[in-house]
């Protein structure tokens, strides 16, 4: 049964009535008010109201009401109606039937007919609580009239008829309120879906789209924390997105990969696609499952034990949806609240996630297409560099070397200048080759990471002439493809910096696991970073010292960066990454 409550579903949908909608409703109600007033005049003219001696007063009141109704209709059909004005209009809809029927009652009293209009207007203006409150107010008006007018010259009030009229008012208010509330809820649900799809635009980042989706669910179900488990069917990887209900300023949803052996259990495959469970006692749980047959039952047990759920979680709402043919999503709302009509709200949550999944999939496809287009373009530019500029520079370097040798024999004073030009061309060839490798798309699987790193260090040794080694004690790499790509780019950036600035003669790159972390170390015997000692943590991230690009990449991976620099002993970059997946903001 519905009942006015602070936790009202329509309020939580948060779709305010627009000015145009209010004007449309009030125009229709205004026309009905005029029609009702005219019909009331015709009815009283046909059948003289009781008591007859007050008929002339009733006719005057009806005439004023007709004029009042016409003026209101003319006013609301030409200008916007504010919420404050609605209250005055509703008060008038209650006052006029009360005033007219005070002088016309008995067996033929038109009170119910006239008062039904106020119930109708309350239901379509606001909804169930207001319509039911209006019907209760009508019953109280009848009781007050019966109390003060019983036994007077104004007429007689029979108890049975009074009771029937009050019951009729309550039943009519309940019916009209329910219909009006349901109609407004359906309209509000459609508006929520439209608002969500409008917020989840394809030009936005994945983080922004998920933030819009999460915010809608948090506002609707007042949950403490929201989680999205995403299963990549092609690679069998599982990722977890989450966001708090009241994030700090500039906070965004963040994700991590779930690397445990039981990661598929995070999708709750043994439960219904959409369900709501609430812990009623330590060993008893109320479960509402949405499926071929929606049912609510009380069962023994506890809320599904998932490591990421807060320890004090007393309720959980979960819905699932596919994301194309490549992903499966499971949305979990910890500490969610539902109203009296829980099955309807759960069904809408399931439908809303389905609509959101469509928007998320669109953003995912656009981002993937952009990434592929960008990769194709970078590969084309890299080929052009290799076949064009690099080959031309190599040819120029070889011809310069020939000129230098001839100059040594024929005109020695210009040989050093030619040698300097030859070295400049050689450096430009090396830099263009590095740029070409940076432009090439980097797609590396975890089992290929060590081979790629070894090849990268060996290429650096050949091109720069600096002694470089790669050492790793790990055989198996349990990292995401994104993390592997970022590690390769970090090593590449560090080696470029060493060649350009460090003036080092020896470089050592190591990678492996230690104390629950993946550790990447890049050590050289160059001139250092210009400071003595070790910088790490917040101090390093906030300072201008250290390589900015590497600091940014490490921060996106949720790792820690340590820089040990000495002017005489060289530099060590140590990067520590958590073994159990990584946290990162979506981009």
N, C-alpha and C positions, 0 to 999 in steps of 0.2 A: 504493500500500500504506500502511496505517495504521502508525504507530509512536509510542510514547510520546515526547512532546516538550513542551518548555516552552510552545510556542505552540499550545496545544490549543484546538480550536474550542469544545468543551463548557465549558472554563474561561472563555473569552472571552464566552460568552453570559451568564455571571454570574447563574445562577439556582440558588441554593443549595437543597439538598434540605430540604424542610420536616420538622418533627418528625412530623407526621401521616403523611407519605409514608414516612419511615424506619420508623415503627411498622407501617405496612401491609405493607411489604416483609418486615420481620423476622418478622411473624406468619405470613406465607405460607412463608417459608424455615424457620421453626420447625416448622410442621406437616410440611413435606417431610422435615426432619431426623428427626423422630420416626418417620415412615413408613419412611424408609430404614434406620434403626437396627433397627426391628422386622423388616423384610424380610431384613436381614443375619442376624439371629438365626435366622429360618426357613430361610434358605439354608444356613447352617452346620449346622443341625440335620438337614437333609435329606442334605447331603453333608459328611462330617467333614473339617475342614480338614487340610492337610498342614503340618508333620509331625504325626501323630496324637497323639503323646505330649504335645503342647502344647495339645490341644483344650480341656481343662478351663480353661486360662489364657485362651484365646480367648473361651470362653463367659463367663468372669468379666468380661473387658474389654467384651464386647458388652453384658452386662447393665448394667454401669456406664454405658456410652454411652447405652443406652436411657433409663436414669434421668436422666442428664445432659440428654439431649435433651428429655425431658418437662418437667424443671424450667425449662429455658431457654424452652420454648414458653409455659409458664404465666407466666413473668416478663415476656417481651416482649409478650404479649397484654394485659397489664394496666397497663403503665407505659411512659412514653416511653423511647426508646433514644438515648443520646448518641453522637456520632461516636467517642469514645474507646472505648466499650463495643463498637462494631462491630469494632474491631481485635482485641480479645480474643476475640470470637466467631469471627472469621475464623481467628485463630491456632488455636483449638480445632478448627475444621473441617479444618485441615491436620494437626494433631497426632494426632487420633483415627485416621484412616486409616493414618497412618505407624506408630502404635503397634500397631494390630491386625494389619496385614499384615506386621509384623516377625516374627510367630509363625505366619503363615499365608500361604505363598507357593507358588511352583511354578506348574504349568500352570493350576491352578484358583484362582490368587490373585485376590481381589476388589479389589485395589488400585485399578484403573482405575474400577470402579463406585463405590467409596466416594469416591475423590478427585474424581470428576466433580461431586459436590455442591459442593465448595469452589470449583471453577471457575464453576459456576452462580451461587453466592452472590456471588463477586467481580464477575461481569459485571453482575448486577442491582443490587448495592450501589453500585458505582463506575463501571465501564465497561471499555473495552478495555485500557488499560495495566495495570490491576490484575489482570484475568483472564489476560492473557498472562504477567505476572510470576508469578502463581500456578501456571500450567502449567509454566513454567521451574523453579520451585521443586519441583514434583512430579517432574520429570525428574531434578533433582539428588538428591532423596530416593531415587529408584530407583537411581541410580548409587552413592550412599553405601551403601545396603543391599547392593548387589552387591559392592562393594569389601570391606566388612567381614564379610559373611556367606558369601561364596563359599567352598565347600569345607569348611564347618563342618557341625555336626550339625543346624543349623537349616534346611538345604536347599541346593539347587543353583540357580544363576542362569545361564540360557542367554543368550549374547550376542545372538543373533538376536531372541529374544523381548523382551529388554530394549530393543533398538533400536526395535522396532515399538511397544512401549508408550510410549517417550519421544516418538516421532513422533506417536502417537495423542493423547497429552496436549497437545502443541503445537498440533496441528490443532484439537482440541476447544476449547482455550483461545482460539485465534484466532477460531473461529466464534462461541462464546458471547460473547466480548468485543466482537466486531463487532456482533452483534445487540443486546447490551446498550447499547453506545455509541450506535448509531443510534436506539434507542428513547428514550434520554435526550436526545439532540440534538433529536429531533422535539418532545418534551415541552418542552424548554427554549426552542425557537423559538416555540412557542405561548405560553409564558409571557412571552417578550420582547415579542411583539405585544400581549398583554394589558397588560403593564406600560406600554408606549408609549401605548396608547389611554387608559389610566387617567391618565397624566401629561398628555396633551393634552386637557384639559377645555375646554369651550366658554366658560366664564366667564373663562378666562385671556386674557392679551394674546397677540398674534401672536408677539411676541418670546419670551415664556415657552414657548409651544408649540414654536417652532423650536429653542429651547435644549434642550428635552427630546428632540426628535428628533435633533439634532446630537450630543448627549451619548451616545445609544445607539449611533450609528454610530461615533463616535470610540472608545468603549470596545470595540467589536466588532472594528474593523479597525486600531486603533492608528495612525491617520493624524495627520500633523502639522497639517493645516489642512483645514477642510471648507467647501465653497461650495455655494450653491443658486442656480441661474440660473432665474428665473421670467419667463415670456413671457406678457404680457397680450394675448390674441388680439384683443380688441375694439379696443384702441388701438395695437397693435403695439409696445408699450413693453416693454423688457427691464430687469429689476431683478436685482441681485446681492446675496445675503445671504452672510455669512461669519462664521466663528468659529474661534478658535485652539483647539488640543487642550488646552492648559493655560491657560485664561484667568485673568486677574488677579481678585482678589476683587471681587465685584459686577459683573464684566464680563458683557455680554450680546451676542447676535448683533447685528450692525448691517448696514445695507443702503445701497446707492447705486444710482442709475439709470445704466444704460449708454447713452450717447448717441452712440457712434461709429456710422459708417455700416454697419460690418460686425457690428452687435450680435447679429444672428441666428446668426452663426458661433459665438458663445459656447455655443449649445445643441448644438454638435457634430452637425449633421444628417447628416454623411457617415459617422458611426460607428453601430455597433449600439446598440440601446436600453440594453443592459447589457453592459459590457465591463471587463476588467482588463488593463492593459498595464504592463510592467516593462522598464526600460532595462537590458539585459544588457551592452552595450558602447556606445561613442559612436555607432555607426551601426546597431546591432542592437537589436530590441525583441521581446519575447515578448508575444503578444497572445492573450487568452482572450475570445471573444465568445459571448454567450448569445443564441440565436435559435432558429430552426426546427431548426438543427443546431449544437449546442454543439461548438466546436472550439478547440484550442489550437495556435497556429502561431508560428514564429519568422520575423520579417520585417525587412527593412531599413527604417530610418526612426527617428524619435524620438517621444517622448511629445507629444501635441497641444500646440502652442505657444499658450497663453492668457496674456494680459498679467498676470492676477492670480495665477497660479500662482507659488509660490516658485521661485527660480532653481535650487535644488539638488534639485528633485523628481525622484526616480528611479522612482516608480511612481504609477499613477493608476487609481482605481476609479470608474466612472461608471455611474449608473442613471438612468432617466427614467420619468416617470409623468404622466398628465393630472390636472388639477385641475378637475373638472367639465368644462364645455364652454367655459370662458372662459380657462383658464390651462394652460400646459405647464411642467413642472418638469424640471430636469436637476441631479442631485446629483453633486458631484465631490469625491472624497476624495484629497487630495494626500498622497503618501507612505504609502498604505495597504499593509497587509500581509495576506496570506491564508495559510491553511495548506495541507496536502497536498491536500485535496479542494477545490480552488479553485472548481470549477464549482458545487458544492453551496453554498458560501458566497456566490458571486455570485448564484445563484438566490434565496437567502434575502434578500440585500441588495435585490434587485429587488422581491421580495414585500413586504419591510418598508417600502420607500418607498411602494408602492401603498397599504398600510394607513395609513401616516403621511399620505399625501396626502388620504385620506378625512377624517382628523381635522383636518388643516389647512383643508380646504375647509369643514368644519362651522364652525370658528372664523371663517373668512372670511365665511360667509353670516350668522352671528349678528351679527358686527360691522357688516356692511353693513345688515342689517335694523334694528339699533339706531340706526345713523347716519341711516337714512331716517326712522325713527320720530321721532328727535330733531329732524330737520330739519322734518318736518311739524308737530311741536308748536311749534317756534320760529316757524315761519311763521304758525301760528294765533295765537300770542301777539302777534306783530307786527301782524297784522290787527286784533286786538282793541285794541291800543294806538292804532293809527291811527284806527279807527272810533269808539273810545270815549274814552279819557283825553285823547288829543291834541286831538281835535275839541272836547271840553268845555273844555280849557284855552285853546284859541284863542278860543272863544266868550267865556270869562271875560275874556281879555285885551282883546278888542274892547269889551266892556261897561265894563271898567275904563278904557279910553281915553276912552269917552264921558263917564264920570263925572269924569275928570280935566279934560276940557275945560269941563264945566259948573261944576266947582269953581273953575276959574280965573276964570270970570265971576261966580259967585255967592258963593263963599267961598274965597278964595285961600289962606288959611293951611293948609288940608288938601290942597292940590294936590300938594305934594312927596311926602306920604305915599302918595297914590294913584299917583303916578308911580313910586315905589319898588315898590309892589305890582305895577304893570304890568310893570316890568322883571323882577321875580322870576318872574311868569308866563311872560314871553317866554323867560327862561333855562330854565325847566322844560320848555317846549315843545321847545327846541333839544336838551336832554339826552334827552328821551323819543324824539325823532326819531333821535338817535344810537344810543340803545339799540335802537330798532326796526330800524335797519340792521345792528346787531351781531347781532340775533337771526335775521335772514334768512339762510338757507343760502347760503354762498359757494361756488359751483362755477364756476370760470373756467378756460377753456382757455388755453394759452400765446398763441395769436393774439388773444385778447381782453384780455390783461393791461393793455396800454397804454391801451385805451379805458376800462377799469374804473378805472384809476388817475386818468386825466384827469377822469372823471365824479365820482370821489370828492373830488378836490381842488376841483372847481368847486362841488360841493354844500357843502363846508366854507366856501367863500368866501361863498356866498349866505346860509347859516344864521348864520354868525358875524359877518359884516361885515368880516372881516380879509382884506386883499389876499393872494391866494394864486395861484401859478402852477405848472404842471407842464410840465417840459421833458424830452424824450427824443430821443436821437440814433439809437436802434436801431429797425430796421424789423421784424426777425424775432427772436422770443423762443424759445430752446431750453431750456426748463425744464419740469419735471414739473408736473402740475396741483396736486399737494400744495404744491410750492414757490411757485407763483403764488398760491395761497390764503393761504399764510403771509405773503407779501410784502404783499398787500392788507390783511391784519389788522395788520401792523406799521405801515403807513402810517396806517391808521385810528386805532390806539392813539396814535401820535405826534401826530396832528392834535388828538385829544381832549385830550391833555396840554397842547398849545400853547394851546388855547382856555381851559382851566381855570386854568393856572398861569403861562404865559409872559408874559402881557400884551404880546403882540407885535402889530405893525401890518403886518408883511409876512412871507410864508412862501414858500419856493421848494422844490419837490420835483423832483429829477432822477433819472433811471434810464437806465443804459446799460452798455456793455462797455468795459473798459479793463484792459490788462496781464493778460489771462487771467482776469479776474473780472467778475462782474456787480456794479455799484456802485449802491446806493440811497442818496441823500443828501437829508436833510430839514433845511433851514436856516431859522431865524427870527431876528428882531432883538429878542427879548424880554430878560427879566432873567437868563436862564441857569439853571444847576443849583445855584448856590450855591458853586461852586469855580472856580478859575482854572486854565486849562491843558487838557491832553488826557489822557484816560484810555482805555486799550485793553487787550485781551488778558486774561490771567489776573487782573491787578490790578483791572480793571473788574468781571469776573464775580464775584470774591470780595468786593468792596466793597458797601456798602449804597447807594452813589451810583448814579444813573442809573435808568431805568425798568426795573423788575423783569420785567414781562411781555415787553417787547421783548428783554431779555437772554435770557430763556428761549427765545423763539421763534428767535432767531438761533443759539443753541447747538444747538437741535434740527435746524437746517438745516446745521450744520457750517460756519457762516460766522464772520466777525470783525466786532466792533462797536467803533467809535471814537466818542468823545464829546469835542467841542471846545467848552468853555464859558467865556464871559467875562461879567462882570456888566454891561459896557457895550456889548459888540458882539453879544450874543445867543448862540445855540447852533447847532451842527451835529452831526447824527447821521449817521455814515457807516457803511454796512453793505456788506461785501464777501462775495460768495458765489462759490464755484468754478464755472467754466463747465462743467466736465466732470461734470455730475450733482451729487448731494449725498449726504452720509452722514447717516444718522439712526438712532436706536434705534426699533425697532418699538414700537407702543403699542396 
